[in-house]
């Protein structure tokens, strides 16, 4: 009877073991199918990203209005004179005269940093996949340029940290390897027509060391011997950005208590070969309004700022007219941007004040944006013949991309669950195998005992 019981238990264990093996095989097939599906989704995601990248026009110009509530209390009660309709902005001066400007996008006043950055996200994705892009913040002093790019803590985080965070994330997703998300950063400023390295140790004179922009590589591109910081986490990138901005020259003027007295240019070179250039331009300045007309340091800085912005306008004008000679060498700022203007997708963010008292300078900024928008890097043809199609394709691509990301994330979870189940089943299989071996040993002992008793 005891032998029969052992035999019965052995048969049950073998049946259970066979079932466990079948389940493991089934799970293995499921995991393989999910891995194939995930690979297909990745290919579709790559193709969609390529479509999004192709849908980005060579030049885009967008406008952001500084919120009234962000101004000092002294500005309370000032009359505002701006109205917005998606791609159009109307500004009104103190005499109630209106001027209308057309942009690629005009952000509603008070739009959150995250929403503004969301519009620029395709540029960053294209850089993560080896492309080149440049985002420039332009406008009068105190119009909110540095806030857009640098921002504040938390939800107010600016486009600079967000760009590096997204680029790092995209690189890690694309490469899926250690170090794949590394980004090399260099930050320089153009101060009084000098290029200065904001990440280098201070010079003997006490300020950032000056750099030359005269050397060129084999492709003719300008070479700067600037310090490069390699970062592979968002926190590290943010720390480098803060260090660079802290070294920038600022001063108090009548328009802004921390007025930028230099242009900042940030170069982010990615492991994918892509490059993102962020340019925080110092504000064009009315020296009487800013209080820089006292003949001192502020006036010298204001003149240098206005000269370099004028040189930038001359370059844009020459490009718009498709002139054979483009005066990039007339300013250190335009020398720095020569390669970028030749090969990168350009996004210009024009910043304006909401007040009628600033209507003149806001108009000048928007006029500059209009000139940039007319530069023919092929953008005009895209706008005239393909703008609507590109917009709809872009939206469809983004929507499909979001769905694919959600599916991929769900598959990753299912794959992780299946692998965990497979591991548990293997453990159960091992336990069952051990139980079966134990029962077989008991059965062998029973047979030996029975043989001895029969003898």
ZALOFI-281897 format. One record per residue (C-alpha): residue in one letter; x, y, z. Coordinates in steps of 0.001 Angstrom, whole numbers. Example, Ala and Ser with C-alpha at 12.3 -4.5 7.8 and 13.67 -1.06 7.14 Angstrom:
<atoms>
<A <12300 -4500 7800>>
<S <13670 -1060 7140>>
</atoms>
This chain:
<atoms>
<X <0 0 0>>
<X <2799 2360 877>>
<X <4508 1608 -2464>>
<X <1256 2271 -4319>>
<X <894 5584 -2509>>
<X <4445 6586 -3462>>
<X <3785 5533 -7068>>
<X <623 7622 -7151>>
<X <2434 10652 -5742>>
<X <5233 10169 -8288>>
<X <2748 10099 -11182>>
<X <1059 13252 -9871>>
<X <4424 14998 -9525>>
<X <5382 14024 -13084>>
<X <2069 15376 -14392>>
<X <2561 18598 -12442>>
<X <6131 18835 -13739>>
<X <4963 18350 -17346>>
<X <2352 21062 -16856>>
<X <4945 23425 -15410>>
<X <7279 22753 -18348>>
<X <4457 23463 -20800>>
<X <3639 26725 -18986>>
<X <7301 27796 -19035>>
<X <7447 27050 -22776>>
<X <4234 29025 -23314>>
<X <5576 31959 -21305>>
<X <8823 31821 -23259>>
<X <6860 32052 -26507>>
<X <4843 34978 -25115>>
<X <8011 36815 -24082>>
<X <9569 36294 -27513>>
<X <6400 37592 -29186>>
<X <6350 40629 -26904>>
<X <10022 41319 -27593>>
<X <9333 41183 -31348>>
<X <6355 43516 -30925>>
<X <8464 45913 -28849>>
<X <11164 45909 -31551>>
<X <8497 46698 -34170>>
<X <7201 49557 -32023>>
<X <10716 50948 -31702>>
<X <11107 50891 -35480>>
<X <7772 52673 -35906>>
<X <8807 55224 -33264>>
<X <12077 55890 -35118>>
<X <10207 56355 -38401>>
<X <7729 58737 -36770>>
<X <10555 60751 -35211>>
<X <12091 61060 -38672>>
<X <8751 62341 -39998>>
<X <8518 64861 -37162>>
<X <12095 65975 -37845>>
<X <11337 66445 -41549>>
<X <8182 68407 -40725>>
<X <10168 71044 -38797>>
<X <10673 74036 -41110>>
<X <14235 75389 -41399>>
<X <13190 78626 -39683>>
<X <10389 79140 -37160>>
<X <9595 82353 -35307>>
<X <7399 82407 -32213>>
<X <6462 85189 -29810>>
<X <6088 85223 -26037>>
<X <4592 88108 -24051>>
<X <5888 88738 -20549>>
<X <2987 88427 -18060>>
<X <1865 91668 -16406>>
<X <2023 90122 -12920>>
<X <5742 89351 -13324>>
<X <6673 93061 -13445>>
<X <7655 95109 -10358>>
<X <4891 96793 -8365>>
<X <5948 100143 -9829>>
<X <4465 98976 -13155>>
<X <1056 98256 -11613>>
<X <-1675 100208 -13354>>
<X <257 100653 -16610>>
<X <-1935 100344 -19669>>
<X <-1530 97173 -21711>>
<X <-1980 97000 -25449>>
<X <-1472 93538 -26916>>
<X <-3945 91051 -28352>>
<X <-3169 87547 -29589>>
<X <-4734 85201 -32121>>
<X <-2568 82052 -32391>>
<X <-283 83243 -35193>>
<X <-936 86997 -35012>>
<X <-124 89637 -32439>>
<X <-1476 93192 -32461>>
<X <327 95858 -30430>>
<X <-1131 99244 -29591>>
<X <837 102369 -28705>>
<X <-88 105253 -26382>>
<X <-1837 107035 -29269>>
<X <-4087 103964 -29797>>
<X <-2415 103147 -33123>>
<X <-2281 99417 -33849>>
<X <238 97293 -35724>>
<X <-243 93645 -36640>>
<X <2553 91072 -36926>>
<X <2361 87473 -38123>>
<X <4460 84756 -36493>>
<X <4493 80965 -36690>>
<X <3031 80905 -33182>>
<X <2118 83494 -30558>>
<X <1864 82178 -27003>>
<X <-951 83377 -24793>>
<X <212 85685 -22025>>
<X <925 83688 -18887>>
<X <1431 80366 -20673>>
<X <3397 78003 -18415>>
<X <7035 77137 -19076>>
<X <6152 73501 -19684>>
<X <3641 74412 -22418>>
<X <6102 76745 -24140>>
<X <8800 74092 -24024>>
<X <6407 71467 -25392>>
<X <6277 73373 -28679>>
<X <10081 73215 -28970>>
<X <10346 69505 -28075>>
<X <10554 68265 -31729>>
<X <13726 70325 -32217>>
<X <15363 68545 -29263>>
<X <14214 65107 -30454>>
<X <15791 65785 -33856>>
<X <19080 66737 -32163>>
<X <19043 63523 -30117>>
<X <18959 61649 -33420>>
<X <21970 63456 -34865>>
<X <20471 66693 -36173>>
<X <21404 70286 -35417>>
<X <19122 72961 -33975>>
<X <19407 76463 -32561>>
<X <16996 78266 -30231>>
<X <17470 82034 -29884>>
<X <15744 84254 -27322>>
<X <15416 87821 -28629>>
<X <13795 90987 -27309>>
<X <14248 94247 -25440>>
<X <15847 94270 -22007>>
<X <13423 93074 -19338>>
<X <11112 91272 -21778>>
<X <11645 87816 -20226>>
<X <14282 86138 -22428>>
<X <16472 84756 -19645>>
<X <13411 83497 -17761>>
<X <12346 81506 -20833>>
<X <15777 79881 -21198>>
<X <16940 79623 -17579>>
<X <13721 79914 -15592>>
<X <13392 79205 -11900>>
<X <13026 76129 -9707>>
<X <10254 73567 -10063>>
<X <7498 74221 -12631>>
<X <9258 77453 -13644>>
<X <12266 75507 -14948>>
<X <13441 77058 -18232>>
<X <14044 75739 -21728>>
<X <17768 75235 -21070>>
<X <17469 72619 -18294>>
<X <14389 71077 -19929>>
<X <16215 70776 -23256>>
<X <19159 68975 -21689>>
<X <16843 66740 -19662>>
<X <14837 65726 -22727>>
<X <17967 65263 -24843>>
<X <19486 63025 -22148>>
<X <16269 60983 -21890>>
<X <15950 60655 -25678>>
<X <19574 59565 -26012>>
<X <19192 56911 -23312>>
<X <16058 55629 -25035>>
<X <17779 55522 -28433>>
<X <21110 54014 -27368>>
<X <19928 51918 -24387>>
<X <23484 51672 -23182>>
<X <25527 53054 -20281>>
<X <26852 56502 -21096>>
<X <24536 56761 -24101>>
<X <22864 59814 -22634>>
<X <26066 61801 -22085>>
<X <26019 65445 -23195>>
<X <29049 67749 -23511>>
<X <28351 71359 -22570>>
<X <30245 74554 -23187>>
<X <28940 78007 -22263>>
<X <30420 81262 -23516>>
<X <29350 84888 -23390>>
<X <29907 87711 -25861>>
<X <30701 90742 -23704>>
<X <31767 94015 -25334>>
<X <32656 92010 -28477>>
<X <34846 89574 -26525>>
<X <34116 85853 -26335>>
<X <34575 84676 -22735>>
<X <34461 81149 -21322>>
<X <31944 80963 -18465>>
<X <32979 77455 -17361>>
<X <36716 78168 -17146>>
<X <38492 79295 -13948>>
<X <38651 83068 -13566>>
<X <41514 84882 -15275>>
<X <44111 86971 -13434>>
<X <41943 90022 -14128>>
<X <39144 88427 -12116>>
<X <36692 87683 -14935>>
<X <36110 84768 -17309>>
<X <39058 84267 -19703>>
<X <38708 85632 -23250>>
<X <38762 83205 -26193>>
<X <39782 83675 -29806>>
<X <37474 82763 -32687>>
<X <40111 82713 -35426>>
<X <40993 78993 -35723>>
<X <39022 76793 -38115>>
<X <38806 73014 -38520>>
<X <39089 70997 -41745>>
<X <35454 71780 -42592>>
<X <36024 75507 -42092>>
<X <34064 75672 -38834>>
<X <35155 78007 -36058>>
<X <37015 76281 -33221>>
<X <36855 77609 -29661>>
<X <39182 76296 -26973>>
<X <36417 76471 -24402>>
<X <35996 74209 -21391>>
<X <33587 71330 -22008>>
<X <31707 69725 -19132>>
<X <30393 66204 -19735>>
<X <27145 65478 -17916>>
<X <25050 62327 -17842>>
<X <22276 63315 -15430>>
<X <19727 66120 -15398>>
<X <20978 67408 -12026>>
<X <24556 67624 -13317>>
<X <23420 69537 -16411>>
<X <21395 71958 -14302>>
<X <24399 72565 -12034>>
<X <26600 73401 -15051>>
<X <23947 75771 -16416>>
<X <23642 77564 -13087>>
<X <27423 77865 -12883>>
<X <27573 79384 -16354>>
<X <24749 81851 -15787>>
<X <26206 82868 -12419>>
<X <29417 83951 -14183>>
<X <27529 86075 -16717>>
<X <27855 89871 -16517>>
<X <24678 91492 -15164>>
<X <23926 94943 -13772>>
<X <20996 96985 -12560>>
<X <19358 99397 -15010>>
<X <16163 101429 -14843>>
<X <14459 98715 -16923>>
<X <15688 95633 -15093>>
<X <17350 95104 -11719>>
<X <19391 92192 -13155>>
<X <19917 93247 -16759>>
<X <22082 90900 -18842>>
<X <25049 92835 -20206>>
<X <26234 90070 -22528>>
<X <24933 87437 -24925>>
<X <25163 83827 -23715>>
<X <25687 80961 -26159>>
<X <25362 77385 -24883>>
<X <26612 74511 -27038>>
<X <25287 71042 -26185>>
<X <27012 68267 -28147>>
<X <25361 64875 -27914>>
<X <26788 61380 -28198>>
<X <24536 60871 -31234>>
<X <26502 63553 -33123>>
<X <23709 66100 -32792>>
<X <24231 69641 -31539>>
<X <21850 72023 -29796>>
<X <22748 75719 -29546>>
<X <20840 77918 -27089>>
<X <21362 81661 -27461>>
<X <20207 84092 -24768>>
<X <20669 87460 -26450>>
<X <21143 90555 -24322>>
<X <18278 92983 -24789>>
<X <18370 95766 -27333>>
<X <18504 98913 -25263>>
<X <17221 102486 -25324>>
<X <20047 104094 -23338>>
<X <17840 106963 -22116>>
<X <15131 104638 -20842>>
<X <17574 102197 -19220>>
<X <19641 104947 -17580>>
<X <22783 103922 -19474>>
<X <23325 107414 -20921>>
<X <25612 108560 -18102>>
<X <28750 107905 -20159>>
<X <29989 105126 -17854>>
<X <30263 101338 -17994>>
<X <26556 100803 -18692>>
<X <26752 103000 -21790>>
<X <29808 101123 -23112>>
<X <27989 97810 -22593>>
<X <24766 99107 -24168>>
<X <26628 100306 -27260>>
<X <28372 96920 -27624>>
<X <25057 95067 -27219>>
<X <23296 97224 -29791>>
<X <26222 96947 -32244>>
<X <26234 93154 -32078>>
<X <22440 92974 -32457>>
<X <22712 95322 -35432>>
<X <25350 93000 -36931>>
<X <22971 90075 -36385>>
<X <20219 92025 -38170>>
<X <22615 92726 -41065>>
<X <23356 89000 -41384>>
<X <19638 88186 -41396>>
<X <19021 90888 -44012>>
<X <21804 89556 -46252>>
<X <20486 86004 -45931>>
<X <16933 87142 -46652>>
<X <18108 88892 -49831>>
<X <20301 85888 -50744>>
<X <23343 88097 -51105>>
<X <26619 86510 -52184>>
<X <28434 88063 -49214>>
<X <27017 87656 -45710>>
<X <28832 89798 -43083>>
<X <29305 87143 -40389>>
<X <32747 88548 -39481>>
<X <31417 91969 -38417>>
<X <30788 90791 -34857>>
<X <31975 88065 -32486>>
<X <28328 87090 -31979>>
<X <27677 86463 -35672>>
<X <31033 84686 -36032>>
<X <29897 82264 -33330>>
<X <26579 81673 -35093>>
<X <27916 81324 -38661>>
<X <28060 77520 -38658>>
<X <24741 77259 -36836>>
<X <22959 79469 -39359>>
<X <24393 77351 -42149>>
<X <23198 73928 -41014>>
<X <20799 74058 -38051>>
<X <17034 74272 -37756>>
<X <16390 77740 -36319>>
<X <13765 78588 -33688>>
<X <13588 82282 -32766>>
<X <11602 83186 -29640>>
<X <10740 86893 -29769>>
<X <9911 88397 -26361>>
<X <7808 91529 -25976>>
<X <6317 93673 -23219>>
<X <2517 93937 -22838>>
<X <2589 97688 -22068>>
<X <1718 100452 -24543>>
<X <4706 102436 -23256>>
<X <6962 99724 -24751>>
<X <5107 99514 -28079>>
<X <8014 100988 -30065>>
<X <10658 98520 -28829>>
<X <8174 95628 -29034>>
<X <7498 96627 -32637>>
<X <11221 96611 -33419>>
<X <11580 93116 -31916>>
<X <8620 91801 -33919>>
<X <9965 93406 -37098>>
<X <13235 91562 -36546>>
<X <11261 88345 -36083>>
<X <9494 89008 -39370>>
<X <12834 89460 -41148>>
<X <14165 86207 -39698>>
<X <10961 84464 -40749>>
<X <11500 85624 -44320>>
<X <15020 84181 -44557>>
<X <14910 81608 -47338>>
<X <16590 78475 -46059>>
<X <13826 76779 -48018>>
<X <11365 77886 -45340>>
<X <9317 80111 -47642>>
<X <8602 77264 -50049>>
<X <7563 75074 -47148>>
<X <5249 77758 -45806>>
<X <3554 78552 -49128>>
<X <3082 75037 -50472>>
<X <3223 72656 -47525>>
<X <2506 74503 -44284>>
<X <-972 73086 -43694>>
<X <24 69588 -44739>>
<X <3094 69649 -42512>>
<X <1077 70846 -39541>>
<X <-1502 68083 -39918>>
<X <1210 65462 -40521>>
<X <3103 66766 -37519>>
<X <12 66459 -35301>>
<X <-736 62956 -36598>>
<X <2867 61913 -36059>>
<X <2898 63281 -32522>>
<X <-400 61535 -31703>>
<X <781 58248 -33180>>
<X <4065 58678 -31321>>
<X <2239 59135 -28022>>
<X <171 56004 -28657>>
<X <3274 54003 -29563>>
<X <5036 55204 -26418>>
<X <2022 54111 -24335>>
<X <1917 50714 -26072>>
<X <5650 50272 -25646>>
<X <5406 51143 -21949>>
<X <2550 48647 -21502>>
<X <4564 45981 -23316>>
<X <7572 46699 -21129>>
<X <5404 46155 -18041>>
<X <3908 42951 -19460>>
<X <7369 41754 -20452>>
<X <8690 42449 -16959>>
<X <5691 40613 -15435>>
<X <6154 37669 -17805>>
<X <9854 37454 -17015>>
<X <9073 37591 -13304>>
<X <6434 34836 -13739>>
<X <8901 32793 -15774>>
<X <11484 33109 -13013>>
<X <8941 32018 -10398>>
<X <7850 29092 -12575>>
<X <11454 28007 -13008>>
<X <11817 28051 -9243>>
<X <8609 26005 -8891>>
<X <9888 23649 -11585>>
<X <13111 23172 -9673>>
<X <11140 22476 -6476>>
<X <8890 19979 -8278>>
<X <11914 18274 -9816>>
<X <13467 17963 -6380>>
<X <10200 16579 -4967>>
<X <10024 14083 -7836>>
<X <13591 12965 -7223>>
<X <12799 12574 -3507>>
<X <9721 10501 -4290>>
<X <11718 8374 -6723>>
<X <14283 7761 -3987>>
<X <11477 6763 -1604>>
<X <10006 4474 -4254>>
<X <13400 2858 -4784>>
<X <13716 2264 -1025>>
<X <10217 782 -931>>
<X <11069 -1578 -3774>>
<X <14265 -2654 -2027>>
<X <12360 -3274 1229>>
<X <9692 -5246 -637>>
<X <12336 -7353 -2378>>
<X <14034 -8106 928>>
<X <10716 -8995 2595>>
<X <9793 -11277 -343>>
<X <13162 -12967 -45>>
</atoms>
